[in-house]
Amino acid sequence: MLTDPFESGFDLAVCPNAVVYFTREIKERLYWRFYGALRPGGVLFVRGTQIVPGAAEPGFEDMAIGFYRSSGMGY
């Protein structure tokens, strides 16, 4: 997940268990990659108990528990 290229233009990325066991630093790198894979307005879904730290940093908007929308302004 850290080295393979991500496709882009997705409306939805569903990753409820993808980052649970990674360090905070790795999680942040992956969230930036997920952001880049989403089209503007696309949604990232993570586990409901999981919070995306610094979600606004790449450009996510907090929608609801576990749901983050791409503003399309970063990356």
C-alpha positions in Angstrom: 0.0 0.0 0.0 2.9 2.4 0.5 4.8 1.7 -2.7 2.3 0.5 -5.3 0.7 3.2 -7.4 -2.9 4.0 -6.6 -5.4 4.6 -9.4 -7.4 7.8 -9.1 -10.9 9.2 -9.7 -12.7 7.1 -7.2 -16.0 8.1 -5.7 -15.6 5.9 -2.7 -12.6 4.3 -0.8 -13.7 1.7 1.8 -10.8 0.9 4.1 -12.3 -0.1 7.5 -9.4 -2.4 8.4 -6.6 -1.2 6.1 -4.7 1.0 8.4 -5.7 -0.2 11.9 -2.3 -1.8 12.8 0.0 0.9 11.2 1.9 3.6 13.1 0.5 7.1 13.1 3.1 8.2 10.6 2.3 5.4 8.2 -1.5 6.1 8.6 -0.9 9.8 7.7 1.0 8.8 4.6 -1.8 6.4 3.5 -4.5 9.0 4.2 -2.7 11.3 1.8 -2.6 8.5 -0.8 -6.3 7.8 -0.3 -7.0 11.5 -0.7 -5.1 11.5 -4.0 -7.1 8.5 -5.2 -10.5 10.2 -4.7 -12.1 12.6 -7.1 -13.3 15.9 -5.6 -16.3 15.1 -3.4 -15.2 11.4 -3.1 -15.6 9.7 0.3 -13.2 7.8 2.4 -14.8 5.3 4.8 -12.7 4.0 7.7 -13.8 2.0 10.7 -16.3 3.9 12.9 -14.0 3.7 15.9 -11.1 5.1 13.8 -10.4 8.8 13.5 -8.3 10.2 10.7 -5.9 12.5 12.6 -5.3 15.8 10.8 -8.0 15.0 8.3 -8.1 18.6 7.1 -4.4 18.5 6.3 -4.7 16.7 2.9 -8.2 18.2 2.4 -10.7 15.8 4.0 -13.9 17.2 5.5 -15.4 15.2 8.4 -18.9 14.1 7.4 -19.9 11.6 10.1 -18.3 8.9 12.2 -15.9 7.1 9.9 -16.7 9.1 6.8 -14.5 11.8 5.2 -15.2 13.8 2.1 -12.4 14.9 -0.3 -12.5 18.6 -0.9 -10.4 18.2 -4.0 -8.4 21.3 -3.0 -5.2 19.6 -1.8 -2.9 16.9 -3.2 
